[in-house]
Amino acid sequence: MQQIGTFQSKRWGSVIVHRATYGSADGPLAIVLTTDEGERLSTLSVNLYKPECSHDSAALPKDCFYVKEWSENEDLAVDAMASGMFVLREDLGTARSGFVEAPVWQIKE
């Protein structure tokens, strides 16, 4: 994993953002969040794939990912977007999986 930045969370304090991949070195982008102490908080990204989902994470540009902004990630996703580290890519649409839809975020570099 490669550390790409930090942001402040109202609930967790300082959150470290790491860039990784799913499955293999050339797999879809994974965004992992940890505390200052190295404790894993969450995976902000979600790996989606067809035919179970409407879209496939592997088809996204390398600096983009589907974000899990529901359930336990709800407050972290709000704080992460507010940090300015990410930008919503409305032009890439959303992916549907079951009862949820995941938008596409891009790392703002």
Rosetta constraint file for C-alpha pairs under 8 A:
AtomPair CA 1 CA 18 HARMONIC 5.86 0.50
AtomPair CA 1 CA 19 HARMONIC 5.60 0.50
AtomPair CA 1 CA 20 HARMONIC 4.87 0.50
AtomPair CA 2 CA 18 HARMONIC 5.21 0.50
AtomPair CA 2 CA 19 HARMONIC 5.07 0.50
AtomPair CA 2 CA 20 HARMONIC 6.58 0.50
AtomPair CA 3 CA 16 HARMONIC 7.09 0.50
AtomPair CA 3 CA 17 HARMONIC 5.82 0.50
AtomPair CA 3 CA 18 HARMONIC 4.24 0.50
AtomPair CA 3 CA 19 HARMONIC 6.23 0.50
AtomPair CA 4 CA 16 HARMONIC 7.90 0.50
AtomPair CA 4 CA 17 HARMONIC 5.75 0.50
AtomPair CA 4 CA 18 HARMONIC 5.58 0.50
AtomPair CA 4 CA 19 HARMONIC 6.50 0.50
AtomPair CA 5 CA 16 HARMONIC 6.04 0.50
AtomPair CA 5 CA 17 HARMONIC 5.28 0.50
AtomPair CA 5 CA 18 HARMONIC 7.32 0.50
AtomPair CA 5 CA 85 HARMONIC 7.77 0.50
AtomPair CA 6 CA 14 HARMONIC 6.73 0.50
AtomPair CA 6 CA 15 HARMONIC 5.40 0.50
AtomPair CA 6 CA 16 HARMONIC 4.41 0.50
AtomPair CA 6 CA 17 HARMONIC 5.54 0.50
AtomPair CA 7 CA 14 HARMONIC 5.88 0.50
AtomPair CA 7 CA 15 HARMONIC 5.34 0.50
AtomPair CA 7 CA 16 HARMONIC 6.74 0.50
AtomPair CA 7 CA 17 HARMONIC 7.76 0.50
AtomPair CA 7 CA 79 HARMONIC 7.45 0.50
AtomPair CA 7 CA 80 HARMONIC 6.57 0.50
AtomPair CA 7 CA 83 HARMONIC 5.76 0.50
AtomPair CA 8 CA 12 HARMONIC 7.65 0.50
AtomPair CA 8 CA 13 HARMONIC 5.33 0.50
AtomPair CA 8 CA 14 HARMONIC 4.67 0.50
AtomPair CA 8 CA 15 HARMONIC 5.97 0.50
AtomPair CA 8 CA 79 HARMONIC 6.90 0.50
AtomPair CA 8 CA 80 HARMONIC 7.97 0.50
AtomPair CA 8 CA 83 HARMONIC 7.41 0.50
AtomPair CA 9 CA 13 HARMONIC 4.78 0.50
AtomPair CA 9 CA 14 HARMONIC 6.18 0.50
AtomPair CA 9 CA 15 HARMONIC 6.61 0.50
AtomPair CA 9 CA 75 HARMONIC 7.98 0.50
AtomPair CA 9 CA 76 HARMONIC 6.61 0.50
AtomPair CA 9 CA 79 HARMONIC 5.55 0.50
AtomPair CA 9 CA 80 HARMONIC 7.72 0.50
AtomPair CA 10 CA 79 HARMONIC 7.42 0.50
AtomPair CA 11 CA 75 HARMONIC 7.76 0.50
AtomPair CA 12 CA 35 HARMONIC 7.63 0.50
AtomPair CA 14 CA 35 HARMONIC 6.51 0.50
AtomPair CA 14 CA 36 HARMONIC 6.53 0.50
AtomPair CA 15 CA 33 HARMONIC 6.37 0.50
AtomPair CA 15 CA 34 HARMONIC 5.79 0.50
AtomPair CA 15 CA 35 HARMONIC 5.13 0.50
AtomPair CA 15 CA 36 HARMONIC 6.67 0.50
AtomPair CA 16 CA 33 HARMONIC 5.64 0.50
AtomPair CA 16 CA 34 HARMONIC 5.18 0.50
AtomPair CA 16 CA 35 HARMONIC 5.99 0.50
AtomPair CA 16 CA 36 HARMONIC 6.65 0.50
AtomPair CA 17 CA 31 HARMONIC 6.82 0.50
AtomPair CA 17 CA 32 HARMONIC 6.01 0.50
AtomPair CA 17 CA 33 HARMONIC 4.90 0.50
AtomPair CA 17 CA 34 HARMONIC 6.73 0.50
AtomPair CA 18 CA 31 HARMONIC 5.74 0.50
AtomPair CA 18 CA 32 HARMONIC 5.09 0.50
AtomPair CA 18 CA 33 HARMONIC 6.24 0.50
AtomPair CA 18 CA 34 HARMONIC 7.88 0.50
AtomPair CA 19 CA 29 HARMONIC 7.09 0.50
AtomPair CA 19 CA 30 HARMONIC 6.03 0.50
AtomPair CA 19 CA 31 HARMONIC 5.10 0.50
AtomPair CA 19 CA 32 HARMONIC 6.54 0.50
AtomPair CA 20 CA 29 HARMONIC 6.06 0.50
AtomPair CA 20 CA 30 HARMONIC 4.89 0.50
AtomPair CA 20 CA 31 HARMONIC 6.21 0.50
AtomPair CA 20 CA 32 HARMONIC 7.22 0.50
AtomPair CA 21 CA 25 HARMONIC 6.14 0.50
AtomPair CA 21 CA 26 HARMONIC 7.01 0.50
AtomPair CA 21 CA 27 HARMONIC 5.28 0.50
AtomPair CA 21 CA 28 HARMONIC 5.38 0.50
AtomPair CA 21 CA 29 HARMONIC 4.59 0.50
AtomPair CA 21 CA 30 HARMONIC 4.74 0.50
AtomPair CA 21 CA 31 HARMONIC 7.95 0.50
AtomPair CA 22 CA 27 HARMONIC 5.11 0.50
AtomPair CA 22 CA 28 HARMONIC 5.43 0.50
AtomPair CA 22 CA 29 HARMONIC 6.46 0.50
AtomPair CA 22 CA 30 HARMONIC 6.01 0.50
AtomPair CA 22 CA 47 HARMONIC 7.22 0.50
AtomPair CA 23 CA 27 HARMONIC 5.65 0.50
AtomPair CA 23 CA 28 HARMONIC 7.84 0.50
AtomPair CA 27 CA 58 HARMONIC 6.71 0.50
AtomPair CA 28 CA 47 HARMONIC 7.26 0.50
AtomPair CA 28 CA 57 HARMONIC 5.81 0.50
AtomPair CA 28 CA 58 HARMONIC 4.98 0.50
AtomPair CA 28 CA 60 HARMONIC 7.68 0.50
AtomPair CA 28 CA 62 HARMONIC 6.99 0.50
AtomPair CA 28 CA 65 HARMONIC 7.49 0.50
AtomPair CA 29 CA 45 HARMONIC 7.73 0.50
AtomPair CA 29 CA 57 HARMONIC 7.91 0.50
AtomPair CA 29 CA 62 HARMONIC 6.44 0.50
AtomPair CA 29 CA 63 HARMONIC 6.88 0.50
AtomPair CA 29 CA 64 HARMONIC 6.78 0.50
AtomPair CA 29 CA 65 HARMONIC 5.89 0.50
AtomPair CA 30 CA 43 HARMONIC 7.31 0.50
AtomPair CA 30 CA 44 HARMONIC 7.64 0.50
AtomPair CA 30 CA 45 HARMONIC 5.49 0.50
AtomPair CA 30 CA 46 HARMONIC 7.32 0.50
AtomPair CA 30 CA 47 HARMONIC 7.61 0.50
AtomPair CA 30 CA 65 HARMONIC 7.11 0.50
AtomPair CA 31 CA 43 HARMONIC 5.80 0.50
AtomPair CA 31 CA 44 HARMONIC 5.42 0.50
AtomPair CA 31 CA 45 HARMONIC 5.28 0.50
AtomPair CA 32 CA 40 HARMONIC 7.59 0.50
AtomPair CA 32 CA 41 HARMONIC 7.88 0.50
AtomPair CA 32 CA 42 HARMONIC 6.10 0.50
AtomPair CA 32 CA 43 HARMONIC 4.42 0.50
AtomPair CA 32 CA 44 HARMONIC 6.03 0.50
AtomPair CA 32 CA 45 HARMONIC 7.47 0.50
AtomPair CA 33 CA 40 HARMONIC 6.15 0.50
AtomPair CA 33 CA 41 HARMONIC 5.48 0.50
AtomPair CA 33 CA 42 HARMONIC 5.27 0.50
AtomPair CA 33 CA 43 HARMONIC 5.95 0.50
AtomPair CA 33 CA 44 HARMONIC 6.86 0.50
AtomPair CA 34 CA 38 HARMONIC 5.55 0.50
AtomPair CA 34 CA 39 HARMONIC 5.28 0.50
AtomPair CA 34 CA 40 HARMONIC 4.28 0.50
AtomPair CA 34 CA 41 HARMONIC 4.98 0.50
AtomPair CA 34 CA 42 HARMONIC 7.04 0.50
AtomPair CA 35 CA 39 HARMONIC 5.19 0.50
AtomPair CA 35 CA 40 HARMONIC 6.51 0.50
AtomPair CA 35 CA 41 HARMONIC 6.66 0.50
AtomPair CA 42 CA 73 HARMONIC 7.15 0.50
AtomPair CA 44 CA 67 HARMONIC 5.82 0.50
AtomPair CA 44 CA 68 HARMONIC 5.65 0.50
AtomPair CA 44 CA 69 HARMONIC 7.46 0.50
AtomPair CA 44 CA 73 HARMONIC 6.77 0.50
AtomPair CA 44 CA 76 HARMONIC 7.90 0.50
AtomPair CA 44 CA 77 HARMONIC 7.06 0.50
AtomPair CA 45 CA 65 HARMONIC 6.08 0.50
AtomPair CA 45 CA 66 HARMONIC 5.58 0.50
AtomPair CA 45 CA 67 HARMONIC 4.44 0.50
AtomPair CA 45 CA 68 HARMONIC 5.54 0.50
AtomPair CA 46 CA 65 HARMONIC 7.43 0.50
AtomPair CA 46 CA 66 HARMONIC 5.63 0.50
AtomPair CA 46 CA 67 HARMONIC 5.79 0.50
AtomPair CA 46 CA 68 HARMONIC 5.64 0.50
AtomPair CA 47 CA 56 HARMONIC 7.85 0.50
AtomPair CA 47 CA 57 HARMONIC 5.78 0.50
AtomPair CA 47 CA 66 HARMONIC 7.08 0.50
AtomPair CA 48 CA 52 HARMONIC 7.94 0.50
AtomPair CA 48 CA 53 HARMONIC 6.16 0.50
AtomPair CA 48 CA 55 HARMONIC 6.73 0.50
AtomPair CA 48 CA 56 HARMONIC 5.24 0.50
AtomPair CA 48 CA 57 HARMONIC 5.20 0.50
AtomPair CA 48 CA 66 HARMONIC 7.59 0.50
AtomPair CA 48 CA 95 HARMONIC 7.79 0.50
AtomPair CA 48 CA 97 HARMONIC 7.78 0.50
AtomPair CA 49 CA 53 HARMONIC 5.53 0.50
AtomPair CA 49 CA 54 HARMONIC 7.60 0.50
AtomPair CA 49 CA 55 HARMONIC 6.07 0.50
AtomPair CA 49 CA 56 HARMONIC 4.11 0.50
AtomPair CA 49 CA 57 HARMONIC 6.13 0.50
AtomPair CA 49 CA 58 HARMONIC 7.63 0.50
AtomPair CA 50 CA 54 HARMONIC 6.24 0.50
AtomPair CA 50 CA 55 HARMONIC 5.97 0.50
AtomPair CA 50 CA 56 HARMONIC 5.65 0.50
AtomPair CA 52 CA 97 HARMONIC 6.96 0.50
AtomPair CA 53 CA 95 HARMONIC 6.86 0.50
AtomPair CA 53 CA 96 HARMONIC 5.73 0.50
AtomPair CA 53 CA 97 HARMONIC 4.76 0.50
AtomPair CA 53 CA 98 HARMONIC 7.58 0.50
AtomPair CA 54 CA 95 HARMONIC 5.51 0.50
AtomPair CA 54 CA 96 HARMONIC 5.23 0.50
AtomPair CA 54 CA 97 HARMONIC 6.70 0.50
AtomPair CA 55 CA 59 HARMONIC 7.98 0.50
AtomPair CA 55 CA 95 HARMONIC 5.25 0.50
AtomPair CA 55 CA 96 HARMONIC 7.20 0.50
AtomPair CA 56 CA 60 HARMONIC 7.48 0.50
AtomPair CA 56 CA 95 HARMONIC 7.87 0.50
AtomPair CA 57 CA 65 HARMONIC 6.66 0.50
AtomPair CA 57 CA 66 HARMONIC 6.83 0.50
AtomPair CA 60 CA 64 HARMONIC 6.03 0.50
AtomPair CA 60 CA 65 HARMONIC 6.86 0.50
AtomPair CA 63 CA 106 HARMONIC 5.65 0.50
AtomPair CA 63 CA 107 HARMONIC 5.73 0.50
AtomPair CA 64 CA 104 HARMONIC 6.50 0.50
AtomPair CA 64 CA 105 HARMONIC 5.56 0.50
AtomPair CA 64 CA 106 HARMONIC 4.24 0.50
AtomPair CA 64 CA 107 HARMONIC 6.46 0.50
AtomPair CA 65 CA 104 HARMONIC 5.47 0.50
AtomPair CA 65 CA 105 HARMONIC 5.56 0.50
AtomPair CA 65 CA 106 HARMONIC 6.51 0.50
AtomPair CA 66 CA 94 HARMONIC 7.78 0.50
AtomPair CA 66 CA 95 HARMONIC 7.49 0.50
AtomPair CA 66 CA 102 HARMONIC 5.54 0.50
AtomPair CA 66 CA 103 HARMONIC 5.54 0.50
AtomPair CA 66 CA 104 HARMONIC 4.56 0.50
AtomPair CA 66 CA 105 HARMONIC 6.33 0.50
AtomPair CA 67 CA 77 HARMONIC 7.89 0.50
AtomPair CA 67 CA 102 HARMONIC 5.64 0.50
AtomPair CA 67 CA 103 HARMONIC 5.94 0.50
AtomPair CA 67 CA 104 HARMONIC 6.20 0.50
AtomPair CA 67 CA 105 HARMONIC 6.49 0.50
AtomPair CA 68 CA 73 HARMONIC 6.45 0.50
AtomPair CA 68 CA 74 HARMONIC 7.87 0.50
AtomPair CA 68 CA 77 HARMONIC 7.59 0.50
AtomPair CA 68 CA 102 HARMONIC 6.12 0.50
AtomPair CA 69 CA 73 HARMONIC 5.32 0.50
AtomPair CA 69 CA 74 HARMONIC 4.84 0.50
AtomPair CA 69 CA 75 HARMONIC 7.97 0.50
AtomPair CA 69 CA 76 HARMONIC 7.84 0.50
AtomPair CA 69 CA 77 HARMONIC 5.35 0.50
AtomPair CA 69 CA 78 HARMONIC 7.81 0.50
AtomPair CA 69 CA 102 HARMONIC 7.32 0.50
AtomPair CA 70 CA 74 HARMONIC 4.67 0.50
AtomPair CA 73 CA 77 HARMONIC 5.83 0.50
AtomPair CA 74 CA 78 HARMONIC 6.54 0.50
AtomPair CA 75 CA 79 HARMONIC 6.37 0.50
AtomPair CA 76 CA 80 HARMONIC 5.94 0.50
AtomPair CA 77 CA 81 HARMONIC 6.12 0.50
AtomPair CA 78 CA 82 HARMONIC 6.19 0.50
AtomPair CA 79 CA 83 HARMONIC 6.20 0.50
AtomPair CA 80 CA 84 HARMONIC 7.42 0.50
AtomPair CA 80 CA 85 HARMONIC 7.04 0.50
AtomPair CA 80 CA 86 HARMONIC 7.30 0.50
AtomPair CA 81 CA 85 HARMONIC 6.77 0.50
AtomPair CA 81 CA 86 HARMONIC 5.73 0.50
AtomPair CA 81 CA 87 HARMONIC 7.11 0.50
AtomPair CA 84 CA 108 HARMONIC 7.45 0.50
AtomPair CA 85 CA 107 HARMONIC 6.14 0.50
AtomPair CA 85 CA 108 HARMONIC 5.28 0.50
AtomPair CA 85 CA 109 HARMONIC 7.58 0.50
AtomPair CA 86 CA 105 HARMONIC 6.18 0.50
AtomPair CA 86 CA 106 HARMONIC 5.45 0.50
AtomPair CA 86 CA 107 HARMONIC 4.70 0.50
AtomPair CA 86 CA 108 HARMONIC 4.98 0.50
AtomPair CA 87 CA 105 HARMONIC 5.52 0.50
AtomPair CA 87 CA 106 HARMONIC 5.27 0.50
AtomPair CA 87 CA 107 HARMONIC 6.63 0.50
AtomPair CA 87 CA 108 HARMONIC 6.22 0.50
AtomPair CA 88 CA 103 HARMONIC 7.45 0.50
AtomPair CA 88 CA 104 HARMONIC 6.12 0.50
AtomPair CA 88 CA 105 HARMONIC 4.59 0.50
AtomPair CA 88 CA 106 HARMONIC 6.41 0.50
AtomPair CA 89 CA 93 HARMONIC 7.28 0.50
AtomPair CA 89 CA 103 HARMONIC 7.59 0.50
AtomPair CA 89 CA 104 HARMONIC 5.41 0.50
AtomPair CA 89 CA 105 HARMONIC 5.54 0.50
AtomPair CA 89 CA 106 HARMONIC 6.56 0.50
AtomPair CA 90 CA 94 HARMONIC 7.78 0.50
AtomPair CA 90 CA 103 HARMONIC 7.49 0.50
AtomPair CA 90 CA 104 HARMONIC 7.04 0.50
AtomPair CA 92 CA 104 HARMONIC 6.52 0.50
AtomPair CA 93 CA 103 HARMONIC 6.47 0.50
AtomPair CA 93 CA 104 HARMONIC 6.81 0.50
AtomPair CA 94 CA 101 HARMONIC 6.08 0.50
AtomPair CA 94 CA 102 HARMONIC 5.30 0.50
AtomPair CA 94 CA 103 HARMONIC 4.36 0.50
AtomPair CA 94 CA 104 HARMONIC 6.29 0.50
AtomPair CA 95 CA 101 HARMONIC 5.42 0.50
AtomPair CA 95 CA 102 HARMONIC 5.13 0.50
AtomPair CA 95 CA 103 HARMONIC 6.53 0.50
AtomPair CA 96 CA 100 HARMONIC 5.89 0.50
AtomPair CA 96 CA 101 HARMONIC 4.45 0.50
AtomPair CA 96 CA 102 HARMONIC 6.43 0.50
AtomPair CA 97 CA 101 HARMONIC 6.29 0.50
AtomPair CA 97 CA 102 HARMONIC 7.93 0.50
